[in-house]
Amino acid sequence: MTRIAIIGLGYIGKVHLETLLRIPGVQVVALVGRRMGPLEVLAAKYGIPKVTTNYRTLLEDPSIDVIHNCTPNDLHFEVNRAFIQAGKHIFSEKPLARTSQETRTLVELAKGKNVLTAINFCYRYYPAVQEAALRIRNKELGEVYTVMGSYLQDWLLYDTDYDWRLEQSIAGNSNVIADIGSHWFNLAQFMVGSQITEVMADLKTTLPIRKKPEGDGGFTEYPVTVEDYGSVLLHFANGACGVFTVSQLAAGKKCAIDVHVYGSQSALRWNHERSAELWIGHRDRANEVLMESPQLQHRESKRYALLPTGHPMGYHDAVFNLFTDFYNALALKKQGKESSVALPDFSEGHRELMITEAILQSHREKRWVQVTE
Ligand SMILES: NC(=O)c1ccc[n+]([C@@H]2O[C@H](COP(=O)([O-])OP(=O)(O)OC[C@H]3O[C@@H](n4cnc5c(N)ncnc54)[C@H](O)[C@@H]3O)[C@@H](O)[C@H]2O)c1
């Protein structure tokens, strides 16, 4: 049995908890949060033996094999580093840390300690995305010419909408690029099978003064220094070029991720609002829509299509697919073997931080910036 501690039980921590209940051979044995009351309620609900508000008490705990780090960004580096040094395997939330210096340190430490790492870049675990990536790798689109898309939300539209992601001291130097841009460019690079090498960015903090809610129903004004909108031109290593836009102020858009890939022969589009569908574009015949399906997908991608054709999977299932790959890889690692399935590991998290920093630099200096070590 593999024993797990989850640190941070806000929105995504609970998604981790509920998804882990579906993974065979693992058990969540400890929860770490800021307040005992809610932790005890969760622990009672799911039969979890240990709760604590101090993650450090688990560092030397031999009954814990894996940490799921679901804390806000400012704790990612500190928590990941401490548990890697203690020899625990780590499944971390994105962004991996707040600077590429920190993410580089984590990659090197994890290598040195020989621990397995992964990051929750979950959107690529939808079956239709896996199918798209496979078709692009198999050259079914021909040569990839362009990659375009967006990730739009509206939950920060009003100046009274508040979240820690708006505070640079917690989020890091970037809000929307690090938060949802990182998902978009991880997804696009995975689908295309090629890395982003150069960026040219235009960012904006649409609401530089916002109102933070106070307990008494009032608000305090505070300055926002991180961006809530960005458009970025891209160059990929394979010669493709592209562009994406991210915003948290796009009324009506909740979690609207869109990736289009146009090749020399045909095109593919995946959209999170219709996540079970893969649009296939042709020039000389009618376009097609492939529904995710264990019957209709390629042999290598259909293992991610868990339900009979016509029954759409959801966000929890994408996370489940990623967790399944992670825990299968861990089981192989324990036998001294390596999984043949690539995970979004800490080196990818480091790469996404380097892209984020290149985007911030490009905006500051108003020029193309290369993504280099
Ligand atoms: N992969 C995804 O799709 C996805 C989705 C949402 C969030 N995230 C990432 O997950 C992280 C958390 O985001 P969220 O939306 O769940 O935030 P959240 O604010 O809802 O939850 C964070 C939790 O961490 C707890 N916490 C803070 N300090 C702590 C400490 N010292 N010890 C233990 N717990 C502590 C908070 O009390 C809170 O419950 C962020 O880095 C975010 O980028 C990823």
The ligand as a Tripos MOL2 file, in Angstrom:
@<TRIPOS>MOLECULE
LIG
   44    48     1     0     0
SMALL
NO_CHARGES

@<TRIPOS>ATOM
      1 N1         -4.1560   21.8110  -11.7630 N.am      1 LIG1
      2 C1         -5.2580   22.5110  -11.6900 C.2       1 LIG1
      3 O1         -6.1520   22.3710  -12.5160 O.2       1 LIG1
      4 C2         -5.4180   23.4890  -10.5630 C.ar      1 LIG1
      5 C3         -6.6930   24.0170  -10.2660 C.ar      1 LIG1
      6 C4         -6.8000   24.8790   -9.1680 C.ar      1 LIG1
      7 C5         -5.6680   25.2300   -8.4340 C.ar      1 LIG1
      8 N2         -4.4530   24.7470   -8.7840 N.ar      1 LIG1
      9 C6         -3.2380   25.1030   -8.0200 C.3       1 LIG1
     10 O2         -3.3690   24.5500   -6.7160 O.3       1 LIG1
     11 C7         -2.8550   25.4200   -5.7270 C.3       1 LIG1
     12 C8         -3.9670   25.6950   -4.6970 C.3       1 LIG1
     13 O3         -5.0290   26.3370   -5.3630 O.3       1 LIG1
     14 P1         -6.5230   26.3470   -4.7870 P.3       1 LIG1
     15 O4         -7.3640   26.9590   -5.8270 O.co2     1 LIG1
     16 O5         -6.8730   25.0000   -4.2560 O.co2     1 LIG1
     17 O6         -6.3260   27.3780   -3.5910 O.3       1 LIG1
     18 P2         -7.1730   27.4630   -2.2490 P.3       1 LIG1
     19 O7         -6.8770   28.7970   -1.6810 O.co2     1 LIG1
     20 O8         -8.5840   27.0700   -2.5000 O.co2     1 LIG1
     21 O9         -6.5240   26.3150   -1.3420 O.3       1 LIG1
     22 C9         -5.2520   26.4010   -0.7680 C.3       1 LIG1
     23 C10        -5.3200   25.7100    0.5840 C.3       1 LIG1
     24 O10        -4.0060   25.6540    1.1430 O.3       1 LIG1
     25 C11        -4.1480   25.8880    2.5500 C.3       1 LIG1
     26 N3         -2.8790   26.3010    3.1470 N.ar      1 LIG1
     27 C12        -2.3110   27.5330    3.1290 C.ar      1 LIG1
     28 N4         -1.1710   27.5190    3.8400 N.ar      1 LIG1
     29 C13        -1.0320   26.2620    4.3110 C.ar      1 LIG1
     30 C14        -0.0670   25.6090    5.1280 C.ar      1 LIG1
     31 N5          0.9920   26.2670    5.6140 N.pl3     1 LIG1
     32 N6         -0.2220   24.2930    5.4090 N.ar      1 LIG1
     33 C15        -1.2960   23.6280    4.9350 C.ar      1 LIG1
     34 N7         -2.2550   24.1770    4.1830 N.ar      1 LIG1
     35 C16        -2.1100   25.4850    3.8690 C.ar      1 LIG1
     36 C17        -5.2310   26.9500    2.6430 C.3       1 LIG1
     37 O11        -5.7970   26.9850    3.9440 O.3       1 LIG1
     38 C18        -6.2170   26.4670    1.5820 C.3       1 LIG1
     39 O12        -7.1510   25.5650    2.1270 O.3       1 LIG1
     40 C19        -2.4060   26.6710   -6.4670 C.3       1 LIG1
     41 O13        -1.0230   26.6590   -6.6170 O.3       1 LIG1
     42 C20        -3.0950   26.6000   -7.8200 C.3       1 LIG1
     43 O14        -2.3240   27.1510   -8.8730 O.3       1 LIG1
     44 C21        -4.3260   23.8850   -9.8250 C.ar      1 LIG1
@<TRIPOS>BOND
     1     1     2 1
     2     2     3 2
     3     2     4 1
     4     4     5 ar
     5     4    44 ar
     6     5     6 ar
     7     6     7 ar
     8     7     8 ar
     9     8     9 1
    10     8    44 ar
    11     9    10 1
    12     9    42 1
    13    10    11 1
    14    11    12 1
    15    11    40 1
    16    12    13 1
    17    13    14 1
    18    14    15 2
    19    14    16 1
    20    14    17 1
    21    17    18 1
    22    18    19 2
    23    18    20 1
    24    18    21 1
    25    21    22 1
    26    22    23 1
    27    23    24 1
    28    23    38 1
    29    24    25 1
    30    25    26 1
    31    25    36 1
    32    26    27 ar
    33    26    35 ar
    34    27    28 ar
    35    28    29 ar
    36    29    30 ar
    37    29    35 ar
    38    30    31 1
    39    30    32 ar
    40    32    33 ar
    41    33    34 ar
    42    34    35 ar
    43    36    37 1
    44    36    38 1
    45    38    39 1
    46    40    41 1
    47    40    42 1
    48    42    43 1
@<TRIPOS>SUBSTRUCTURE
     1 LIG1         1 GROUP 0 **** ****
